[in-house]
């Protein structure tokens, strides 16, 4: 599977999960799935799959997480960590398969 298909399929799956979770009354899980889908979407929109993009997004989200921690915002800390985790998943995929 090429990278674009991988990104698109994962985004779609997370959005479908969000719909299902909402229907089941699992709003927190739905929100987390939407966040995951958004990371795939952000990465697809960059058009650039270089180390520079990974570094930029990681730096941005690590800083946001650090600020959230400093302000005691556990929700924002969780959101930023999810974004970092999904980005690491994408980075692993890119490094393995290009």
C-alpha positions as CSV (number, residue, x, y, z in Angstrom):
1,X,0.0,0.0,0.0
2,X,1.4,3.4,-0.9
3,X,1.8,6.2,1.6
4,X,-1.2,8.3,0.3
5,X,-3.5,5.3,0.5
6,X,-2.2,4.4,4.0
7,X,-2.8,8.0,5.2
8,X,-6.3,8.2,3.6
9,X,-7.4,4.8,4.9
10,X,-6.3,5.5,8.4
11,X,-8.0,8.9,8.4
12,X,-11.2,7.3,7.1
13,X,-11.0,4.5,9.7
14,X,-10.6,6.9,12.6
15,X,-13.5,9.0,11.3
16,X,-15.7,5.9,11.0
17,X,-14.7,4.9,14.5
18,X,-15.7,8.4,15.8
19,X,-19.1,8.0,14.2
20,X,-19.5,4.6,15.8
21,X,-18.3,5.8,19.2
22,X,-20.7,8.8,19.1
23,X,-23.6,6.4,18.3
24,X,-22.6,4.3,21.3
25,X,-22.5,7.4,23.5
26,X,-18.7,7.2,23.9
27,X,-18.0,10.9,23.3
28,X,-14.5,10.8,24.7
29,X,-13.5,8.0,22.4
30,X,-15.1,9.8,19.5
31,X,-13.1,12.9,20.2
32,X,-9.8,10.9,20.4
33,X,-10.6,9.2,17.1
34,X,-11.2,12.6,15.5
35,X,-7.9,13.9,16.8
36,X,-6.1,10.8,15.3
37,X,-7.9,11.4,12.0
38,X,-6.8,15.0,12.0
39,X,-3.2,14.1,12.3
40,X,-3.4,11.9,9.3
41,X,-5.1,14.8,7.5
42,X,-2.5,17.3,8.5
43,X,0.2,15.1,7.3
44,X,-1.5,14.5,4.0
45,X,-1.9,18.2,3.5
46,X,1.8,19.0,4.0
47,X,2.7,17.4,0.7
48,X,6.2,17.0,2.1
49,X,7.3,13.8,3.8
50,X,10.8,14.8,4.8
51,X,12.5,14.8,8.2
52,X,11.9,18.5,8.3
53,X,8.1,18.0,8.4
54,X,8.4,15.4,11.2
55,X,10.7,17.6,13.2
56,X,8.5,20.7,12.8
57,X,5.3,18.9,13.9
58,X,7.0,17.1,16.7
59,X,8.6,20.3,18.0
60,X,5.3,22.1,17.8
61,X,3.3,19.4,19.5
62,X,6.0,18.8,22.2
63,X,6.0,22.5,23.0
64,X,2.2,22.5,23.2
65,X,2.3,19.5,25.5
66,X,4.9,21.2,27.7
67,X,2.8,24.3,28.0
68,X,-0.3,22.3,28.8
69,X,1.6,20.5,31.6
70,X,2.8,23.8,33.0
71,X,-0.8,25.0,33.2
72,X,-2.2,21.8,34.6
73,X,-4.3,21.1,31.5
74,X,-4.5,17.3,31.5
75,X,-6.9,17.2,28.6
76,X,-4.5,19.2,26.4
77,X,-1.6,17.1,27.5
78,X,-3.5,14.0,26.4
79,X,-4.4,15.5,23.1
80,X,-0.8,16.5,22.3
81,X,0.5,13.1,23.3
82,X,-2.0,11.4,21.0
83,X,-0.9,13.7,18.1
84,X,2.8,12.8,18.9
85,X,1.9,9.1,19.0
86,X,0.1,9.1,15.7
87,X,2.9,11.1,14.1
88,X,5.4,8.5,15.3
89,X,3.3,5.8,13.7
90,X,3.3,7.7,10.4
91,X,7.0,8.3,10.7
92,X,7.7,4.6,11.2
93,X,5.5,3.8,8.2
94,X,7.3,6.3,6.0
95,X,10.8,5.1,7.0
96,X,9.8,1.4,6.4
97,X,7.9,1.9,3.1
98,X,8.7,5.3,1.8
